[in-house]
Amino acid sequence: MTTAAVMAVTVAPQLRAAPALPVPDGLDQALEAIDRGDGPGFRNALNTVASGPLGEQARVYLEAKWALDQVEDEPAIVTGLLREHPDAPLMPRLKRRYLDHLADEEAWGEYRLTFDRAPEIRAGTRHQCAYWAAGLAVDETLDSSVVDEARETWKRGRSQPDVCDSVFEWLEANDHLDETLYRERIRNAVKAGQDGLARYLVRQGPAGLASYRDRWIALRDDPAAAVSSAIEARGDADEITQGLLWLAKRDPAEARDLLARAERAELLSDEQAGSVSRLAALKAGYLYEPQAYEWLREVPVEARDEEVWTWTVRSAIRHLEWARVKEAIDAMPDELAEAREWRYWRAVADARLGRETAARSAWRDLARTPDYHGFLAADRLGIQYPLPDSNRAVLPEPEDEALTRLTSNPWLMLSFALHRLDRPEDARRLFEHAFRSLPEGLLPSLAWLAHSVDWHDRVAVLIARMDRVHDPEWYAARFALPHRELVEEQAASHSIDPDWIYAIMRRESLFMRDIGSGVGAQGLMQLMPDTARWINRKAGLHLAPLTLDDPETNIVLGSAYLGHMAERFDGRYPLASAAYNAGPRRVGDWMPDVPLPGDVWVDTILFDETRAYAQAVLAGMVTYQWRREGKPDRLELLLPVIGPSD
């Protein structure tokens, strides 16, 4: 099946026909010419587009798109676009790319002028250093405010971009880097594990830094011995504190013992002691150690934060200590205690402690909302889930005037044209550009329009921005069913639930086929390339090439990997879902010593991201079964007792 065919599987049901949203003549040809680097072909297509109904906006967009790859060869076009259309889409990207070119060419005068002009960009370290280097090249000095910022950049514990070198050399030559700053950067480098940088700083800095570096490396590599010696010698409080923090990550009990010694010797401030007490207690909680609850309760009040409060509760939940669960939640700040998660567990604790009336009242309130803890609360009460009567994704129809205003917005219409041409990244960029200028009252009509062309991610985003995620009229549309035939086919092939595939896909990408993560995951199911290659061989799929932004390829590979996870974890969806997010080895580390209820295991997953992920996926499976079949199974059926690992 081709990509185009897959994309056409599901058509959103509409009671009213959507207005025609044509693609401007020449737009597709212009984009294809840009992809090829075909200048004459691009200019011919551009002339066609420019004469059409979206002519001016389409021309500016296409000129900027072309210029992104032509900053070296056509700088005059780049500067003209930035000067004449600074507020247009793609201009921040074009400016950053042009600045990179100017820095490479050391065209510092032009760099500074371009940097200071609109559009504003979020300047990373490379661009900021290049701006300072430009000022240094033009003015032959740096003013005092820049000196302070540049020194803060220099102090970081990692090597900085090469363009910073001239700035750092000027700081050194003009006596702005003293021994105190060298010590601070050496310390930061050791903390970051950058021993090579620390050695370099010893060579470059004032004499006598080697022993300081060696002391910090010893502190990091053997913190117990180094801290013990430092306490005996009544050493530096900062070094003792950092050593205890390092030790707390490895052996929280020994860190607490040495902390007590340091406190008896009155070597640490209350703030320093509190930071060590906090980390040691949290680490015990992360390891599910039975003493974690007491340690967390002993953390000084001024050192407690959300992590301490919540892991105090999680430690009690993990060990099924219901009186402590209630005690810990009742001790929380009100704004934390009122979170749905903690209201659910306070009710569980109440029920376990014989306060059934209070528990049922809390669960009834939670069960009004169709989310993970709302479904759990409904299961506790044995009542129906609060899902809409109809599972069809049919949105409220817009008024003619609203549609006219939307279809008269050229940037918005261009974004829809790019969506139709399957240019998702630019389509989203232009959509967001147009969205910023739209009045709030047009958002429901815009969501209807996006739904009419199966722009699933924009529909979900708009519903969230309208704060209608649980509104019955809008609820079904948040859970799109694209590629349905393929998903159900792959689910049957790998003996897994199709609703699981959908819930994973929605959580991973919100059905954006082109997105990637910072670590390299790609496509609808956010597959890592190595994982894709491995499952392709393991499952005998023989797919080639592995184009992970192709929906069909991604779903086939992702479903096969889900099937592998389901088999590895005996069909237990909480474990398999957590493993898809965090990796199977980590899930093995989180297995309990005694059998635990499924909801206890999920809500005590170590990583915040994975815990929220598992909750969203499991709730999503309930919702997707409702979307596909009209009536869901109970969430409790997806939450078996989790026993010790084999």
C-alpha positions in Angstrom: 0.0 0.0 0.0 1.4 3.4 -0.9 1.7 6.3 1.6 -1.0 8.2 -0.1 -3.4 5.2 0.0 -2.7 4.7 3.7 -3.4 8.4 4.5 -6.8 8.1 2.8 -8.0 5.1 4.8 -10.0 7.1 7.4 -12.2 10.0 6.4 -13.7 12.1 9.3 -17.5 11.9 9.2 -19.0 15.4 8.5 -22.6 16.4 8.5 -21.8 19.4 6.4 -19.5 19.5 3.4 -16.2 21.3 4.0 -15.5 24.3 1.7 -13.2 23.8 -1.1 -9.5 24.3 -0.1 -7.7 24.2 -3.4 -3.9 23.9 -3.7 -2.5 26.9 -5.6 -1.4 26.1 -9.1 2.4 25.6 -9.3 2.9 25.2 -5.5 3.7 21.5 -5.7 6.0 22.0 -8.7 7.8 24.8 -6.9 8.4 22.7 -3.8 9.6 19.8 -5.9 12.0 22.1 -7.7 13.4 23.3 -4.3 13.9 19.7 -3.3 15.9 19.1 -6.5 17.8 22.5 -6.3 16.4 23.3 -9.7 16.7 27.1 -10.0 15.0 27.6 -13.4 12.2 25.2 -12.5 11.7 26.9 -9.2 11.4 30.4 -10.8 8.9 29.1 -13.5 6.7 27.5 -10.8 7.1 30.6 -8.6 5.7 32.8 -11.3 2.6 30.6 -11.6 2.0 30.6 -7.9 2.5 34.3 -7.5 -0.2 35.0 -10.0 -2.8 32.9 -8.0 -5.1 33.7 -5.2 -2.5 33.2 -2.4 0.1 34.8 -4.6 1.9 37.2 -2.2 2.0 34.9 0.8 2.9 31.9 -1.3 5.7 33.8 -3.0 7.2 35.0 0.3 7.0 31.4 1.7 8.5 29.8 -1.4 11.3 32.5 -1.7 12.2 31.8 2.0 12.1 28.1 1.5 14.4 28.3 -1.5 16.7 30.8 0.3 17.3 28.4 3.2 19.6 26.3 0.9 21.0 29.3 -0.9 22.4 31.5 1.8 26.0 31.2 0.4 25.0 31.7 -3.3 22.3 34.2 -3.0 22.9 36.4 0.1 21.1 39.4 -1.5 17.9 37.5 -1.7 18.3 36.4 1.9 18.9 39.9 3.2 16.1 41.3 1.1 13.6 38.7 2.5 14.7 39.4 6.1 14.4 43.1 5.7 11.1 43.2 3.8 9.2 40.3 5.5 10.7 39.8 9.0 7.4 38.6 10.4 6.7 36.0 7.8 6.9 32.2 8.5 10.4 30.6 8.1 12.2 33.9 8.6 13.6 32.9 12.1 15.0 29.8 10.5 16.4 31.7 7.6 18.0 34.3 9.9 19.7 31.6 12.0 21.1 29.9 8.9 22.3 33.1 7.4 24.0 34.0 10.7 25.8 30.6 10.7 27.1 31.4 7.2 28.2 34.9 8.2 30.1 33.4 11.3 31.8 30.8 9.1 32.9 33.6 6.8 33.8 35.9 9.7 31.8 38.6 8.2 31.4 40.2 11.6 30.0 43.6 10.6 27.1 42.1 8.6 26.7 39.5 11.4 26.1 42.1 14.0 23.7 44.1 11.8 21.7 41.0 10.9 21.6 39.7 14.6 20.2 43.1 15.8 17.4 43.2 13.1 14.1 41.5 13.3 12.9 38.8 13.5 14.0 38.0 17.0 15.5 34.6 17.5 16.3 32.5 20.5 20.1 32.8 20.5 21.9 29.6 21.5 25.5 29.6 22.7 26.9 29.5 19.2 25.0 32.5 18.0 25.6 34.5 21.2 29.3 33.8 21.1 29.4 34.8 17.4 27.7 38.1 18.3 30.3 38.8 21.0 33.0 37.8 18.5 31.5 40.3 16.0 31.5 43.0 18.6 35.1 42.2 19.5 36.2 42.3 15.8 34.5 45.6 15.1 35.1 47.4 18.4 38.3 45.6 19.5 36.9 45.3 23.0 33.9 44.0 25.0 31.8 46.2 27.4 31.4 45.2 31.0 28.0 43.6 30.7 29.2 41.3 27.9 32.3 40.4 30.0 30.1 39.1 32.8 27.9 37.1 30.4 31.0 35.7 28.5 32.6 34.6 31.8 29.4 32.8 32.8 29.6 31.0 29.4 33.3 30.2 29.9 32.6 28.7 33.4 30.5 25.9 32.0 31.8 22.4 32.5 31.9 21.5 28.9 33.7 22.7 25.8 31.9 25.5 24.1 31.6 26.1 20.3 34.7 27.1 18.5 33.3 30.5 17.7 33.6 31.3 21.4 37.4 30.9 21.3 38.3 34.5 20.3 36.0 35.8 23.1 37.6 33.5 25.7 41.1 34.4 24.5 40.3 38.1 24.9 39.0 37.4 28.5 42.3 35.7 29.3 44.4 38.3 27.7 42.6 41.1 29.6 42.8 39.5 33.0 39.1 38.6 33.3 39.8 35.0 34.2 41.4 34.6 37.6 42.3 31.5 39.7 38.9 31.5 41.4 37.1 31.2 38.0 39.5 28.5 36.8 38.8 26.5 40.0 35.1 26.9 39.4 35.3 25.7 35.8 37.5 22.8 36.8 35.0 21.8 39.4 32.1 22.1 36.9 34.1 20.0 34.3 34.7 17.2 36.9 31.0 17.2 37.8 30.2 16.8 34.1 32.7 14.0 33.7 34.8 16.1 31.4 38.2 15.1 32.7 39.9 16.1 29.5 38.6 19.6 29.8 39.8 19.7 33.4 43.3 18.7 32.3 43.3 21.4 29.7 42.3 24.0 32.2 45.2 22.9 34.5 47.6 23.5 31.6 46.1 26.8 30.6 45.4 28.3 34.0 47.6 29.6 36.9 50.1 27.3 38.5 49.0 25.0 41.3 45.6 23.8 39.9 46.6 20.2 39.4 46.1 19.3 43.1 42.7 21.0 43.1 41.6 19.0 40.1 42.9 15.8 41.5 41.1 16.4 44.8 37.8 16.9 43.0 38.3 13.8 40.8 39.1 11.7 43.9 36.0 13.1 45.6 33.9 12.1 42.6 35.4 8.7 42.1 35.6 7.6 45.8 33.3 10.0 47.6 33.0 7.9 50.8 36.8 7.9 51.5 37.3 11.5 50.3 34.4 12.9 52.4 35.5 10.9 55.5 39.0 12.3 55.2 37.6 15.8 54.6 35.4 15.7 57.7 38.4 14.5 59.7 40.5 17.4 58.5 37.6 19.8 58.9 37.8 20.5 55.1 35.9 22.7 52.7 32.1 22.6 53.2 31.4 22.8 49.5 33.6 19.9 48.7 32.1 17.8 51.5 28.6 18.6 50.3 29.3 17.7 46.7 31.0 14.5 47.8 28.0 13.6 49.9 25.7 14.3 47.0 27.7 12.0 44.8 27.7 9.3 47.5 23.9 9.7 48.0 23.4 8.5 44.4 25.4 5.4 45.0 24.9 4.5 48.7 22.2 6.7 50.4 22.6 5.0 53.7 26.4 5.7 53.9 25.8 9.2 52.7 23.4 9.7 55.6 25.9 8.3 58.1 28.6 10.7 56.9 26.2 13.6 56.8 25.5 12.9 60.5 29.2 13.1 61.2 29.6 16.3 59.3 26.6 17.9 61.1 28.0 16.8 64.5 31.2 18.6 63.5 29.1 21.6 62.5 30.8 21.7 59.0 27.8 22.3 56.8 25.1 24.9 56.6 21.4 24.0 57.1 20.9 24.4 53.3 23.9 22.1 52.5 22.8 19.4 54.9 19.2 19.6 53.7 20.3 19.1 50.0 22.1 15.9 51.0 19.3 14.6 53.2 16.9 15.3 50.4 18.9 13.4 47.7 19.7 10.4 50.0 16.0 10.0 50.9 14.9 10.3 47.3 17.4 7.8 46.1 16.1 5.3 48.7 12.7 6.0 47.4 13.8 5.4 43.8 15.2 2.1 44.9 11.9 1.2 46.6 13.8 0.7 49.9 11.5 0.2 52.9 13.2 2.9 55.0 12.6 5.5 52.3 9.3 6.7 53.8 10.9 7.6 57.2 13.9 9.2 55.5 11.7 11.3 53.3 9.7 12.4 56.3 12.9 13.5 58.0 14.0 15.8 55.2 14.0 19.4 56.6 10.9 21.3 55.6 13.0 24.0 53.8 14.5 21.3 51.6 11.3 19.6 50.6 10.0 20.1 47.1 7.4 18.5 45.0 9.6 15.5 44.4 10.0 14.9 48.1 6.3 15.3 48.8 5.2 13.0 46.0 7.8 10.3 46.6 6.9 10.2 50.3 3.5 9.1 49.1 4.8 6.8 46.4 7.0 5.0 48.9 4.1 4.3 51.2 1.9 3.2 48.2 4.7 0.9 46.9 4.7 -0.9 50.3 0.9 -0.9 50.7 1.1 1.1 53.9 -2.2 2.8 53.8 -2.1 4.8 57.0 1.2 6.3 55.8 -0.3 7.0 52.4 -3.1 9.1 54.0 -0.6 10.7 56.4 1.7 11.7 53.6 -1.0 13.1 51.4 -2.6 15.0 54.2 0.8 16.6 54.9 1.2 17.8 51.4 0.7 21.4 50.4 -2.9 21.9 49.3 -2.1 22.6 45.7 -0.3 19.2 45.4 -2.8 17.2 47.5 -5.7 18.3 45.2 -4.1 16.7 42.2 -6.3 13.9 40.8 -3.6 11.2 41.4 -3.4 12.0 45.1 -7.2 12.4 45.6 -7.5 8.9 44.1 -4.9 7.4 46.4 -6.2 9.2 49.5 -9.6 7.5 48.7 -7.9 4.1 48.4 -6.2 4.7 51.7 -9.5 5.8 53.3 -11.2 2.6 52.0 -8.4 0.4 53.3 -8.7 2.1 56.7 -12.5 1.6 56.9 -13.6 5.0 55.8 -15.7 3.7 52.9 -18.1 6.7 52.8 -15.3 9.2 52.3 -13.6 7.0 49.8 -16.7 6.6 47.6 -17.5 10.3 47.7 -14.0 11.1 46.4 -14.1 8.4 43.8 -17.5 9.7 42.5 -16.1 13.1 42.0 -13.0 11.7 40.2 -15.2 9.4 38.0 -16.8 12.4 36.3 -13.7 12.9 34.2 -12.7 10.3 31.5 -9.0 10.0 32.3 -6.7 7.4 33.9 -7.6 8.1 37.5 -11.2 8.8 36.6 -11.5 5.3 35.0 -9.8 3.8 38.0 -12.3 5.5 40.4 -15.2 4.3 38.3 -13.9 0.8 38.5 -13.7 1.1 42.3 -17.3 2.1 42.3 -18.4 -0.4 39.6 -20.1 2.4 37.6 -20.2 3.4 33.9 -17.3 5.4 32.5 -18.1 9.1 31.8 -17.8 8.8 28.0 -20.1 10.6 25.6 -23.1 8.8 24.3 -21.8 8.8 20.7 -18.4 7.6 19.7 -18.5 9.4 16.3 -16.1 12.2 15.8 -18.6 14.8 14.5 -17.8 18.4 15.6 -20.2 21.3 16.1 -20.8 22.9 12.7 -19.4 26.4 12.2 -21.4 29.5 11.0 -20.8 30.7 7.5 -19.3 34.0 8.6 -16.6 32.2 10.7 -15.7 29.9 7.7 -15.5 32.9 5.5 -13.1 34.7 7.8 -10.9 31.5 8.0 -10.9 30.8 4.3 -10.0 34.5 3.7 -6.8 34.2 5.7 -4.1 33.5 3.1 -1.5 32.2 5.5 -4.0 29.8 7.0 -5.2 28.6 3.6 -1.6 28.1 2.5 -1.0 25.9 5.6 -4.0 23.8 4.5 -2.6 23.5 1.0 0.7 22.3 2.4 -1.1 19.7 4.5 -2.9 18.4 1.4 0.5 18.2 -0.4 1.8 16.2 2.6 4.4 18.8 3.6 3.6 18.5 7.4 6.4 20.4 8.9 5.9 23.6 6.9 2.1 23.1 7.1 2.3 23.2 10.9 4.7 26.3 10.8 2.3 28.3 8.7 -0.7 27.1 10.7 0.9 28.3 13.9 1.8 31.6 12.3 -1.8 32.2 11.2 -3.2 30.9 14.5 -1.4 33.6 16.5 -3.5 36.3 14.9 -6.9 34.6 15.1 -9.5 35.6 17.6 -10.4 33.0 20.1 -14.0 32.8 18.9 -12.8 31.3 15.6 -11.0 28.3 17.1 -14.1 26.0 17.1 -14.6 26.7 13.4 -10.9 26.2 12.7 -11.0 22.8 14.5 -14.0 21.8 12.4 -12.1 22.8 9.3 -9.0 20.9 10.3 -11.2 17.9 11.1 -12.8 18.0 7.7 -9.4 17.3 6.0 -8.2 14.8 8.6 -5.6 17.1 10.1 -5.6 15.0 13.3 -2.8 16.7 15.2 -4.1 20.2 14.7 -7.6 19.1 15.8 -6.3 17.7 19.0 -4.1 20.7 19.6 -7.0 23.1 19.0 -9.3 21.3 21.3 -6.7 21.4 24.1 -6.2 25.2 23.5 -9.9 25.7 23.7 -9.8 23.8 27.1 -12.4 21.4 25.9 -10.5 18.1 26.2 -13.3 16.5 28.2 -16.2 18.2 26.6 -18.6 15.5 25.2 -19.0 17.4 21.9 -15.3 17.4 21.2 -14.0 14.3 23.0 -14.2 11.7 20.2 -12.3 14.0 17.8 -9.3 14.0 20.1 -8.8 10.3 19.4 -8.4 10.0 15.7 -8.5 6.6 13.9 -6.1 7.1 10.9 -4.7 4.1 9.0 -7.4 1.9 10.6 -7.3 -1.0 8.2 -3.5 -1.2 8.5 -3.6 -0.9 12.3 -6.2 -3.7 12.7 -4.3 -5.9 10.3 -1.0 -5.5 12.1 -2.7 -6.0 15.5 -4.1 -9.3 14.3 -0.8 -10.3 12.8 1.1 -9.8 16.1 -1.7 -10.9 18.4 -2.0 -7.5 20.2 -4.8 -5.1 20.8 -5.3 -2.5 18.0 -6.3 0.0 20.7 -2.8 -0.4 22.2 -1.3 0.5 18.8 -3.5 3.6 18.6 -2.8 4.6 22.2 0.9 4.3 21.7 0.8 6.1 18.3 -1.2 9.0 19.7 1.0 9.4 22.8 4.2 9.2 20.7 3.5 11.5 17.8 -0.1 12.8 17.9 -0.2 11.2 14.4 2.5 13.5 13.0 4.4 11.2 10.7 7.4 13.4 10.3 8.4 14.3 13.8 11.6 13.2 15.5 12.9 13.2 19.0 16.1 14.7 20.4 17.6 11.1 20.7 16.7 10.2 17.1 13.3 8.4 17.4 11.3 8.9 14.2 7.8 8.8 12.8 4.3 7.9 14.0 5.5 5.4 16.6 8.8 7.1 17.3 11.1 4.3 16.4 14.8 4.5 16.9 16.6 3.5 13.7 18.6 0.7 15.4 15.3 -0.7 16.9 13.7 -0.5 13.5 16.5 -2.4 11.8 16.6 -5.0 14.6 12.8 -5.7 14.6 12.9 -5.8 10.8 15.3 -8.7 11.0 13.8 -10.3 14.1 10.3 -10.4 12.7 11.4 -11.3 9.2 9.7 -8.3 7.6 12.3 -7.7 5.0 11.2 -4.1 4.5 13.5 -1.9 2.5 14.2 0.9 2.6 13.3 1.7 6.2 11.8 5.1 5.6 10.5 5.8 9.1 8.5 8.9 8.2 6.4 6.7 5.9 3.3 5.8 7.9 2.9 2.3 6.5 6.6 1.4 7.2 6.5 2.9 10.7 3.2 1.2 11.7 4.4 -2.2 10.4 7.7 -1.9 12.3 6.2 -0.4 15.4 3.5 -3.0 15.6 6.0 -5.8 15.3 8.1 -4.3 18.1 5.0 -3.9 20.3 4.2 -7.6 19.6 7.8 -8.4 20.8 7.3 -6.4 24.0 3.9 -8.0 24.6 5.4 -11.5 24.2 8.4 -10.6 26.5 6.1 -9.3 29.2 3.4 -12.1 28.9 0.8 -9.7 27.5 0.8 -7.4 30.5 0.2 -4.1 28.9 1.5 -1.9 31.8 4.9 -3.5 31.7 5.1 -3.6 27.9 4.0 0.0 27.5 6.6 1.2 30.1 9.2 -0.9 28.3 8.3 0.7 24.9 9.0 4.1 26.5 11.9 3.4 28.9 13.4 0.1 27.7 12.8 -3.4 28.9 15.9 -3.5 31.1 14.6 -0.6 33.2 11.2 -2.2 33.6 13.1 -5.2 35.0 14.7 -3.0 37.6 11.2 -1.7 38.6 9.7 -5.2 39.3 8.5 -5.6 42.9 9.7 -8.0 45.5 6.1 -9.0 46.3 3.0 -9.1 44.2 1.5 -5.6 43.7 -1.8 -4.4 42.3 -1.5 -3.1 38.8 -2.5 0.5 39.7 0.1 0.5 42.5 2.9 -0.6 40.1 2.0 2.0 37.5 1.8 4.9 39.9 5.1 4.0 41.4 7.1 3.7 38.2 10.4 5.5 38.8 10.5 7.9 35.8 8.0 10.7 35.7 7.8 10.5 31.9 7.3 6.8 31.8 4.7 6.8 34.6 2.7 9.5 32.8 3.2 7.6 29.5 1.9 4.3 30.9 -1.1 6.1 32.4 -1.9 7.8 29.2 -1.5 4.7 27.1 -3.7 2.5 29.3 -6.4 5.2 29.5 -6.0 5.6 25.7 -6.7 1.9 25.2 -10.0 2.3 27.0 -10.9 5.3 25.0 -9.9 3.8 21.7 -12.0 0.6 22.3 -14.9 3.0 22.8 -14.0 4.9 19.6 -13.8 1.7 17.5 -16.6 -0.5 19.1 -18.8 1.9 21.1 -18.3 0.3 24.4 -15.0 -0.2 26.3 -13.8 -2.9 28.6 -12.8 -1.9 32.1 -9.4 -0.4 32.8 -8.9 -2.8 35.7 -8.7 -5.6 33.2 -5.6 -4.1 31.8 -4.0 -3.9 35.3 -3.1 -7.4 36.4 -1.3 -8.1 39.6 2.4 -7.5 39.0 4.6 -10.1 40.7 8.4 -10.4 41.2 10.4 -10.8 38.0 11.5 -14.4 37.2 
